[in-house]
Amino acid sequence: MDTKLFSDFFHRNLPRDMEQCIDLFAVFGGLDEAINTDEPVETLIQKHILEAFEPLREAIFDPLGENLLYARLLHAISIGDRRLDSAYRRARIGKEKGSEAFLFLRRIGYLVIEHSREIPPLKLHPKQKFKKAVQRHRISHKLRFETPFLRFWFAFVEPFAKSIREGNYAPMLEHFQLHHNAFVGFVFEELCDIYIRDVLSRRFGTEVIESGSYWDREVEIDLLSDTLNGETWIGECKWTNHKVNKKELRILEEKCSKLSLAPDKIFLFTKRGFSNELAQHKDSRIYLFTAEELSLLTRRA
């Protein structure tokens, strides 16, 4: 996903604020159609997606040739932790077929890969043996959808194809309402990563040479960036209706401690703001951003 996709969505639909923009972008981003942002998201989903189910599905499945293996894998990625190995297991696909399916889906522009930055454990001597949990662990890359709309389709629409075809939209919409907030959270994370690369790198006079999420056997960090001037930046993204407090900062600092990581800058991104305690916390490394800050990504050159 790039800045242009988000910027184009904003200028096509002119939502009232960034919170609404991100919320709707998570569903309609990549669907090249103007929507009425004065209407509830459920109404927009019914009007632009569910009532247009057959032509949309035909366009999505045309490159797939109705191959159910591809559909199973795409669904598994859309609702899981995005790791290759767990996606193959969830989709009931062996590693060989799964790898072939991924290569095809990447070639047609449905998926992109996010490489793991986990470093395998090094033996201190040739006969050293690791604990069973370490031996069993396999470093796994992650997969991302090229557009939010594709992820939305395989997470929420395709599983309810039968009832949608019957004109019964309630099961799909009820499922969406239950998982909506968590679903948007990942898109928010992707946009915050773009914000770090496109906006904060310029603000701090450097270049981000590697960025994205970090994960290993024990720790996951939303955003970890390495810069040209040798700094390490970390970020945490919270798409929740409550204000982020110092507890979230402590959890992030504990993760860094486990990695023996001393970040030069810590970025906290949130949907709704921060507690007074956190906002007044004195630490020159910490920078606080609300969703509204992402409006900088919508400014066209």
N, C-alpha and C positions, 0 to 999 in steps of 0.2 A: 504494500500500500504506500502511496506517495502523497505529498502535499497537494498536488493538483486535484486528485480525486476528492479530497475533503473540501478544498477551496471551491471547486466547481459545484459541489453539492450545496454549499452555503449560498453561493451567488444565484443558483437556480431557484432555491426555495426560500431564502431570506427568513430563517427562523428568528424568533423573538430574542433568543440569547444562546450562549454556547451550551448550556445544559440541554436545552431542547435540541439544538443542532446535533450534538453528540448522540443523544438518545435516538433521534431519527436516522442519523447516519449509520448507526449500528445495524439498522434494518434495511434501509433503502440505498445505502452507499454502493454505487456500482450499477444500480438500476436507473437507466438514463431516462427518467420521467419526472416531470415536475409534480409536486404534491402540495396540498393545501395545509400549511402548518397550523392553521387555526382549528383543525379537526383533531380529535383524539387519535393516538397511534393505532388503537384497535380498529377504528373506522377506516383509517388509511390502509392498514393491512388488508382488510376485507375488500376495499374498493380497488386497490392497485395490484394485489397479489392473489387473494383467494378467488375473487370473481374473474380473474384473468388466469386462473390456474393452468388450463390446458395449453394455451399458447406459450406461456412462460416455461412450463415444464418441457414442452417440445424443444424450445430454444436451448434450454440447459442440457437436456439429454441428447440432443442431436450429435454432439461430438463424442458422447459416451456409447452410442449405439445400443442403448437400453441394457448395457452390461451391469448386472446387479452387483457384481464384485466391486466395481467402481463406486456405485451408490452406497454400498455398505461401508467402504473405507471412508468416503466423504462424510457420512453420518457419524462414524466413530471419531473422526478428527474434530468434528463440529461440537461434540458434547464431552469429549474427554480432555486429558491433560496435554494432548497434541504430540506426545512422544511417539516416535515411529513404532517401537516395540509394542507399547500398550494399545496403539491404534490397530495394529495387525491382530492382536489378540481379541480386542473388542469386536472387530469385524469378522473374526473367524477366518483369517487369511494367513497362510504360511508366509514365512519371511521372503522366500523366493518370489512367490506371486505378488506379495505385498510390494516388494521393491519394483517389480515390473509395472504394477498399477501406479505407484507413485511417479515413476519416470514418465509414464504416459500423461498423468494428470498435470504434471509440471510442464510438459511439452505443450499441452493445449491451453495453458495459462490459468488453470484452476488453483494450483497449489505452488507455494514456494517453500524452500527449506530454511530452517534456522539452525545453524550448526552449534552443537554443544561446545562450551569452552571449558568443560571439566577436564582436569589433568588426571590421568590414571595414576594410582599409587605407585611409588617407586620402591623397589626392594633395596634395603640397606646392605644386604648380602645375598648371594645366589640362592641360598637355602631358606631364606625367610619365607614364612607362610602367613597369609593374611587370615583374618577371621572369616567365617563362612559367609556372612552377610556381604563382606567386601568382595570375596571371590565370586559370589553369585551376581553381583551388580554388573550391569552392562551399560556403558555410556551410550546414550541414545539422543539423536537429533530430534528436533521438533518440526512440525509442519504448520504453515499458516495458509489461510485462504487468500487468494489474490484480491478479493473484494469482500466487504462485510455482507453484501446481499447473498452471495453464494453460501457463506457460512450460515446465515439466517435460514436459507432455504432448506439446507440439509439438517439443520438442528430442529426446526419447528414445522416446516411445511411438508416435506417429503414423508416423514413418519405418519402423517395424518391424511395421506393422499386419498384413501378410501372414503373417509367421511367428508372430505372436501368435495370430492366428485359427487357425492350424494346431496350436496348443498347444506351439510351440517357443519358449520364452522365453529361451533361452541367448544368441542374438545381441544382443537388446536389453539384457540384464543385463551382458554383457561390455562392450558399448559404454558403458553407464552407469558401470561400474567404472573405465574408462579416463579418463572426463571428469568424474567426480563432483566432485572437489575444486575444479576450476576453475568448475564450474557453481554450487557453493554460494558461491563467492567473491563473485559479484555480489549475491546476496541479503544476504550479510553487509554489503556496502557500503550497500545500501538501509537496513538496520537501523541502521547507524552514523549515517547521515544523520538518521534519525528520532531517534536518541539525542542528537545535537547539537541538534536543534530542540526536543525535548521535555524533555530533562534538563539539558544543559549551558547552554542559554540561561537557565534558572532559576537554575542554580548561579552563573552569572556576572552575574546581575541585569540581563539585557537581553532583547531579542527578536530572533530571526533573521527578517530580512525577505526573504531570498532564499538558497536553498541547493540543493545537488545537485552533480553532477559538472561539471567544466569541460573543454572540449576545443576545440582549434582545429587549424590545419594542422600544427603542430609539436609541441604539448604536450597531454597529458591528465593531469588531476589528479582523483583519486577524489572529493574533496569540497572545495567552496569555498563559504563562507558569508559573507554580509554582515549585519551586525547594526545594530540601531536606534541604538546609541551610536557608530556609525561605525567599528567594528573589522572587520577581515577575518580570518577563520579558515580554515585549510586542514586537510585530513585525508587520511591514507593508510590503506588497509585491506588487510591481508595474511591470507588464509585459507590458511596453509601450516603444515606440521608442524615447521618449524624456527623458532627464535627470531629475531625481527627485530633487525638490528644497525645500526650507525651508517652503513653503506653505504646502506641504504634512506633514511635521513634526508638524506644528502648528495644522493642522486638527487632527492629532493623539493625540496631547497633549490636545486638546479640548475634545476629546472623553474620555480620561482618567479623565479629570476634572469632566465630567458628572457622571462618576462612582466613584468619590472620590478616584481615584486610583493613587498612587504615585509609578510608576515603578522604580525598581532598575537599570534595563538595558533596552535600547530601540534599537531594531535591525531593520534597514531599508534595504530591499532587492530590487534590481532593475535589470532590463534586461540590461540597457545601461550605467549606471553610475549616477553621481550626479553633481549638479551645483557647481561652485567654492565656492559660498556662503555657501552652506551646507557642502561641504567637509572641509571648513576651520572653521566651527562652533565649538566653544569651549564648549563642554559639555562631561564630562567623562562618562556619562551614555550611550552615543550614539555610536553605531557601524554600519559601513556602509559596505554592501556586494554587489558585482555584481554577475551575474549568474555564472561567471567563478569559484567563490568560491565553488560552488556545486560539482566541480570535486572531492572533497574529499570524496564524497559519492560513487565514482566509484572504490575506491581502495579496492581490495579484500584482506582479511586477509590471 
